[in-house]
Amino acid sequence: MNRHAVRAMYFHELRRMRRTLTQSLIAPVVTTTLYFIVFGAIVGARVPTVAGVSYGAFIVPGLLMMALMSQSLSHGSFSIFFPRFTGTVYELLSAPVSPYEILLGFVGAAATKAVLVGGVILLTARCFVPLQIQHPVWMLVFSLLAVLAFGLVGFLIGLWADSFEKLQMAPQLVLTPLTFLGGSFYALEMLPPAWQQLALFNPLVYLISGLRWSFYGQGDVHLWTSLAVALGCVAAATATVAWTFHTGYKLKA
């Protein structure tokens, strides 16, 4: 493996985050703060507790997972789409690097940036509600699985998209609805029975439930089921990328 190339691509993407700090870091924090103000304060005043936890604290894992998924997907897609859009992808193609090394550098940077944003959001949440993370190791596990899975999905979107409109299509039409329907702001037991069964087909339910369990020791789905689905998401995304490369798909502008 060309470690120097992977390292160069990785740190190049991290430096791009520093140049676009307002968009990469400040905007997600402001958005999360607004969620706390609207849902935590206004809705929380009418729904004091959910599953024995104050509503403001209950939505923290959902907001954190939403930020991790959206940030890793957007960074993963833009990191490969932008070189294709500007034509600088040919510099990568002429360099002695394989598609998997490009994938490792870009997706690794996307996952790192998402985790950094998630850490800042977690610190921001502590300013609004008291937090006690009962299982920090499990929180790290589910966070890493989420950013890896959606970083890989973002990379695939960046390969597929040939315009900025298509680049934004998946986050807006797929990820956002699934996130809101995945239990970010409510417990599944609050839904009618039929909707509870339907929600179990949403993979984001398991990611959010697993992260919520790491905070409070309880979730909508059993911990091991959530872990199995999270691992399955990473495996499916990895297999799809491998199949894309195996079928001879070439990076191009």
C-alpha positions as CSV (number, residue, x, y, z in Angstrom):
1,M,0.0,0.0,0.0
2,N,1.2,3.5,-0.9
3,R,1.1,5.0,2.6
4,H,2.5,8.3,1.6
5,A,-0.2,8.8,-1.0
6,V,-3.0,7.8,1.5
7,R,-1.5,10.1,4.1
8,A,-1.3,13.0,1.6
9,M,-4.9,12.6,0.5
10,Y,-6.1,12.3,4.1
11,F,-4.4,15.4,5.4
12,H,-5.3,17.4,2.3
13,E,-9.0,16.7,3.1
14,L,-8.5,17.7,6.7
15,R,-6.8,21.0,5.6
16,R,-9.8,21.7,3.4
17,M,-12.0,21.4,6.5
18,R,-9.9,24.1,8.1
19,R,-10.3,26.4,5.1
20,T,-14.1,25.9,5.2
21,L,-14.6,26.0,8.9
22,T,-17.9,27.9,8.8
23,Q,-19.5,25.4,6.6
24,S,-17.8,22.3,8.1
25,L,-18.1,23.0,11.8
26,I,-20.0,26.2,12.7
27,A,-23.1,25.5,10.6
28,P,-23.7,22.0,12.1
29,V,-23.3,23.3,15.6
30,V,-25.7,26.2,15.0
31,T,-28.2,23.8,13.4
32,T,-28.0,21.4,16.4
33,T,-28.4,24.4,18.8
34,L,-31.6,25.3,17.0
35,Y,-32.9,21.8,17.4
36,F,-32.2,22.0,21.1
37,I,-34.0,25.3,21.4
38,V,-37.1,24.2,19.4
39,F,-37.4,20.5,20.5
40,G,-35.6,20.5,23.8
41,A,-37.1,23.7,25.2
42,I,-40.5,24.0,23.6
43,V,-41.5,20.4,23.0
44,G,-39.6,19.3,26.1
45,A,-41.8,21.6,28.2
46,R,-44.8,19.5,27.1
47,V,-43.1,16.1,27.1
48,P,-41.1,16.2,30.4
49,T,-39.7,12.6,30.2
50,V,-39.3,9.8,27.6
51,A,-38.4,6.3,28.9
52,G,-37.4,7.9,32.2
53,V,-35.1,10.4,30.7
54,S,-35.7,14.2,30.3
55,Y,-36.8,14.9,26.7
56,G,-33.9,17.3,26.2
57,A,-31.4,14.6,27.1
58,F,-33.3,12.0,25.3
59,I,-32.9,13.6,21.9
60,V,-29.1,14.1,22.3
61,P,-28.1,10.7,20.8
62,G,-30.5,11.2,17.9
63,L,-29.1,14.6,17.1
64,L,-25.5,13.3,17.5
65,M,-26.2,10.4,15.2
66,M,-27.9,12.6,12.7
67,A,-24.9,14.9,12.6
68,L,-22.4,12.0,12.3
69,M,-24.3,10.5,9.3
70,S,-25.0,13.7,7.4
71,Q,-21.4,15.0,7.9
72,S,-19.7,11.7,6.9
73,L,-22.0,11.4,3.9
74,S,-21.5,14.9,2.7
75,H,-17.7,15.0,3.2
76,G,-17.3,11.6,1.6
77,S,-19.3,12.5,-1.5
78,F,-17.8,16.0,-2.0
79,S,-14.2,14.8,-1.5
80,I,-14.4,12.7,-4.7
81,F,-16.9,14.7,-6.6
82,F,-15.0,18.0,-6.4
83,P,-11.8,16.5,-8.1
84,R,-14.1,15.1,-10.8
85,F,-15.9,18.4,-11.2
86,T,-12.7,20.4,-11.5
87,G,-10.7,17.8,-13.5
88,T,-8.0,17.4,-10.9
89,V,-9.0,13.8,-10.6
90,Y,-6.6,13.1,-13.5
91,E,-3.7,13.9,-11.1
92,L,-4.9,11.1,-8.9
93,L,-5.3,8.8,-11.9
94,S,-1.8,9.5,-13.1
95,A,-0.3,8.9,-9.7
96,P,0.8,5.4,-8.5
97,V,-2.2,4.9,-6.3
98,S,-5.0,2.3,-6.5
99,P,-8.7,3.1,-6.2
100,Y,-8.7,1.5,-2.8
101,E,-6.0,3.8,-1.6
102,I,-8.0,6.8,-2.9
103,L,-11.0,5.4,-1.0
104,L,-9.0,4.9,2.2
105,G,-7.7,8.5,2.1
106,F,-11.0,10.2,1.3
107,V,-13.3,8.1,3.4
108,G,-10.8,8.1,6.4
109,A,-10.8,11.9,6.2
110,A,-14.6,12.1,5.9
111,A,-15.0,9.9,9.0
112,T,-12.5,11.9,11.0
113,K,-14.2,15.2,10.1
114,A,-17.6,13.8,11.1
115,V,-16.2,12.5,14.4
116,L,-14.7,16.0,15.1
117,V,-18.0,17.7,14.4
118,G,-19.8,15.1,16.6
119,G,-17.4,15.8,19.5
120,V,-18.1,19.6,19.2
121,I,-21.9,18.9,19.1
122,L,-21.6,16.7,22.2
123,L,-19.9,19.5,24.0
124,T,-22.6,21.9,22.8
125,A,-25.3,19.6,24.1
126,R,-23.7,19.6,27.6
127,C,-24.5,23.4,27.7
128,F,-28.2,22.6,27.4
129,V,-28.8,19.4,29.3
130,P,-26.9,17.3,31.8
131,L,-25.4,14.3,30.1
132,Q,-24.1,11.0,31.6
133,I,-22.7,8.5,29.1
134,Q,-23.0,5.1,30.7
135,H,-21.1,3.2,28.1
136,P,-18.5,5.4,26.3
137,V,-16.9,2.5,24.5
138,W,-20.2,1.5,22.9
139,M,-20.8,5.2,22.0
140,L,-17.5,5.2,20.2
141,V,-18.2,1.9,18.4
142,F,-21.6,3.0,17.1
143,S,-20.2,6.4,16.1
144,L,-17.4,4.9,14.1
145,L,-19.6,2.3,12.4
146,A,-22.0,5.1,11.4
147,V,-19.3,7.4,9.9
148,L,-17.7,4.5,8.1
149,A,-20.9,3.3,6.6
150,F,-22.1,6.7,5.5
151,G,-18.6,7.8,4.4
152,L,-18.6,4.8,2.0
153,V,-22.1,5.6,0.8
154,G,-21.1,9.2,0.3
155,F,-18.1,8.1,-1.8
156,L,-20.4,6.1,-4.0
157,I,-22.7,9.1,-4.4
158,G,-19.7,11.2,-5.4
159,L,-18.7,8.7,-8.0
160,W,-22.3,8.5,-9.4
161,A,-23.2,12.2,-9.4
162,D,-22.4,14.3,-12.4
163,S,-23.9,17.6,-11.0
164,F,-24.3,19.4,-7.7
165,E,-28.1,18.7,-7.9
166,K,-27.5,14.9,-8.0
167,L,-24.9,15.3,-5.2
168,Q,-27.6,16.7,-2.9
169,M,-30.4,14.4,-4.0
170,A,-29.6,11.5,-1.7
171,P,-29.1,13.5,1.5
172,Q,-32.3,15.5,0.9
173,L,-34.6,12.8,-0.4
174,V,-33.3,9.8,1.5
175,L,-31.2,10.5,4.5
176,T,-33.2,13.3,6.0
177,P,-36.6,11.5,5.9
178,L,-35.1,8.3,7.3
179,T,-33.4,10.2,10.1
180,F,-36.6,11.9,11.2
181,L,-38.5,8.6,10.9
182,G,-35.7,6.7,12.8
183,G,-36.5,7.7,16.3
184,S,-34.2,10.7,16.6
185,F,-36.9,12.7,18.5
186,Y,-39.1,10.0,19.9
187,A,-39.2,6.5,21.2
188,L,-40.7,3.8,18.9
189,E,-43.1,2.9,21.7
190,M,-44.8,6.2,21.2
191,L,-45.9,5.1,17.7
192,P,-49.0,3.1,16.8
193,P,-48.2,-0.7,16.7
194,A,-48.3,-0.8,12.9
195,W,-45.9,2.1,12.5
196,Q,-43.6,0.5,15.1
197,Q,-43.3,-2.6,12.9
198,L,-42.8,-0.5,9.8
199,A,-40.1,1.5,11.5
200,L,-38.0,-1.6,12.0
201,F,-37.3,-1.7,8.3
202,N,-35.4,1.6,8.7
203,P,-31.7,0.8,9.3
204,L,-31.2,4.2,11.0
205,V,-33.5,3.0,13.8
206,Y,-30.8,0.5,14.9
207,L,-27.9,3.0,14.7
208,I,-29.8,5.6,16.7
209,S,-31.1,3.0,19.2
210,G,-27.6,1.6,19.7
211,L,-26.1,5.1,20.3
212,R,-29.0,5.9,22.7
213,W,-28.3,2.7,24.6
214,S,-24.7,3.8,25.1
215,F,-25.9,6.9,26.8
216,Y,-28.8,5.6,29.0
217,G,-28.5,1.8,29.0
218,Q,-31.8,1.5,27.0
219,G,-32.9,1.7,23.4
220,D,-35.8,0.9,21.1
221,V,-34.0,-2.3,19.9
222,H,-31.8,-4.8,21.6
223,L,-28.1,-3.8,21.7
224,W,-26.8,-6.9,19.8
225,T,-29.5,-6.5,17.1
226,S,-28.4,-2.8,16.7
227,L,-24.8,-3.8,16.5
228,A,-25.5,-6.5,13.9
229,V,-27.4,-4.1,11.7
230,A,-24.6,-1.5,12.1
231,L,-22.0,-4.0,11.0
232,G,-24.2,-5.1,8.2
233,C,-24.5,-1.5,6.9
234,V,-20.7,-1.2,6.9
235,A,-20.3,-4.6,5.2
236,A,-23.0,-3.8,2.6
237,A,-21.4,-0.4,1.8
238,T,-17.9,-2.0,1.6
239,A,-19.1,-4.7,-0.7
240,T,-20.9,-2.2,-3.0
241,V,-17.7,-0.2,-3.3
242,A,-15.7,-3.3,-4.0
243,W,-18.2,-4.4,-6.6
244,T,-18.1,-1.0,-8.2
245,F,-14.3,-1.2,-8.6
246,H,-14.3,-4.8,-9.6
247,T,-16.7,-4.1,-12.5
248,G,-14.2,-1.8,-13.9
249,Y,-15.7,1.6,-13.0
250,K,-13.1,4.3,-13.7
251,L,-12.8,7.6,-12.0
252,K,-13.3,10.3,-14.5
253,A,-14.2,14.0,-14.6
